[in-house]
Amino acid sequence: MAQSPTNVVDEIGIALSNLADAAGGAFTPTLRLGVTGLSRAGKTIFITALIHNLLTGGRLPGFAPMAEGRFIGARLAEYPDATIPRFAYEQHLEALTGKEPTWPESTRRISQLRITLKYQSARWFSGMRGPSTVNLDIVDYPGEWLLDLPLLSLSFAEWSAQALERARRAHSATEAGPFLALLDSTDPLKEANDVDAEALAAAFTRYLRESRHDGRALSTLPPGRFLLPGDLEGSPALTFAPLPPPHQAVRHTSLYTMLERRYEAYKDVVVKPFFRDHFARLDRQIVLVDMLRALNAGPEAVHDLETALTDVLACFRQGDSNPFLRLIARRIDRILFAATKADHLHHTSHDRLEAILNRLLANASRRARFAGAETRSVALAAVRATREGTIREKGETLDVILGTPMAGESLDGVTYDGKTEIALFPGDLPDDPEGVFEEDHPVELNFLRFLPPQKLERNAEGAYVLPHIRLDRAIDFLIGDWLK
């Protein structure tokens, strides 16, 4: 039977945390923004660009408080929770703006950062009232951790059935073969021992890692901490694997029972604290989605991404923002779905990219709206790595993007050195979003990873200007109403 994500004790802990937040923000209100997305969706880049543009008064014409001249400025503030690592904003910005700009490292642990925003209320813009302030708390964590949230409602038997069904699909034979072979030679009802448990866990972890290579780009393969174990590496809580259902009574000393206990321990000591201490305390959510990677891998990866996003979003606490109930029970009242790397396509394909994202999220966003949350989708690039142009080929004018592919990227037999700018025709997305699910009509994209812009402008104060696509619209949807 499916289990509830939280129990009475969890709910009491969540309520107390929310009360503590309210007490700490008695004079300056605090908005908690969760930045989520599966691996390599661009979470670190998005947060860095968001902070930098707010601190430097970046070019954000779609951000209403700035466009209306009401946004006064922002500053970094000390985060109140001393036990949580600080988001390394300065280091990530240095990676993007150094002598040889590179993309910052992906998120490998949870981190948070507070930025205080000062603005003039639109209701008192005449100057009858002084400026107001709001704290924006940004929560960042590895995308792999998202995969674990659906486990909170699954028993070991239910999770095992799902995991093994995926592993036994024909297209998983290469990656899952060694694990399934080991599983077939192991008796789950034998006496429990650590050697068998460790061997199964190691083989299962290798399968998870290999399934996430670019050629497959699969998403729905929890547990996420198997991919980023951190300090838990080698612990019993990370030493289990799915097992087939037993056909007879299971002894409490069997291997099956051992792995079942470890699965439940994983949920109790890893997943639940993350959900309780962070996820259940969010006000706003942006879900970053690497659509192009899935589209490039084919219909199987697209189906998989749809399942992953639907499962994860079902775990969010969605609903209307009630100022009184918010004191003890926060709800996410706005969710933005963002298809990242829009700069890897010509702008004429952006509407189609958003349409495909809307198709993937149709069921999940419908449930969110029913619960009272406002949703929106956008194709964006938090830091734009390419420009646009046209070329003539065989008497035809083609819309292209211009940028410098990362060293080692290859296409049509050509491997790039990381120094040469090219013009690339990225291909076209289908008019009908259903086409991306069809094996007979695969999407043909010329997909390369590009370096960040190698030469950046500076504003009048000397701060770097990070080019973007629709970052301003994203910021306005996520926080603009709090600055009215």
Secondary structure, DSSP 8 states (H G I E B T S, - for coil): ----S--HHHHHHHHHHHHHHHHHTSSS-EEEEEEEESTTS-HHHHHHHHHHHHHHT-S-TTSHHHHTT-EEEEEEE--S-TTS-B--HHHHHHHHHSSS--------S-EEEEEEEEE--GGGTTTTS--EEEEEEEEE--HHHHTTGGGGG--HHHHHHHHHHHHTSGGGHHHHHHHHHHHHT--TTSB--HHHHHHHHHHHHHHHHHHTSTTT-------GGGTS-GGGTTSGGG--------SS---TTBHHHHHHHHHHHHIIIIIHHHHHHTGGG-SEEEEEE-HHHHHHH-HHHHHHHHHHHHHHHTTS-B----TTGGGT---B-EEEEEE--GGGS-GGGHHHHHHHHHHHTHHHHHHHHHHT-EEEEEE-BSS---EEEEEEETTEEEEEEEE-B-TT-EETTEE--SS--EEE------SSGGGGG-TTS--------B---SS-EE-TTS-EE---BSHHHHHHHHHGGGG-
